[in-house]
Amino acid sequence: MTFIVRGTRGENATTAVRLRADTAVAKARDLVVAGWHVFIECPAGIRNYPDDFENLLSDSESDNPQQLRHPEASSEALARYNRKRGK
């Protein structure tokens, strides 16, 4: 599976591609610490925001591939994320 880490900070944007959820979460957390606003895009375009990163890690421990998040849950996570950012 491919996990795309996307981040923005002011006018800047960055993208990193990882093949495993744990390495994608590690990269995303590094960016968060550096002041970036990030999410991890999973297969099928589902976005996971920082509050969801633990779900990615727990789902990746399973031997059975599965959809990591439901689109409705990702919308809720986006709303929480934007509220924290003051939007």
Sequence and secondary structure as in RCSB ss.txt:
>XXXX:A:sequence
MTFIVRGTRGENATTAVRLRADTAVAKARDLVVAGWHVFIECPAGIRNYPDDFENLLSDSESDNPQQLRHPEASS
EALARYNRKRGK
>XXXX:A:secstr
  EEEEEEETTEEEEEEESSHHHHHHHHHHHHHTT EEEEE GGG EE GGGHHHHHHHHTSSS      HHHHH
HHHHHHHHHTT 
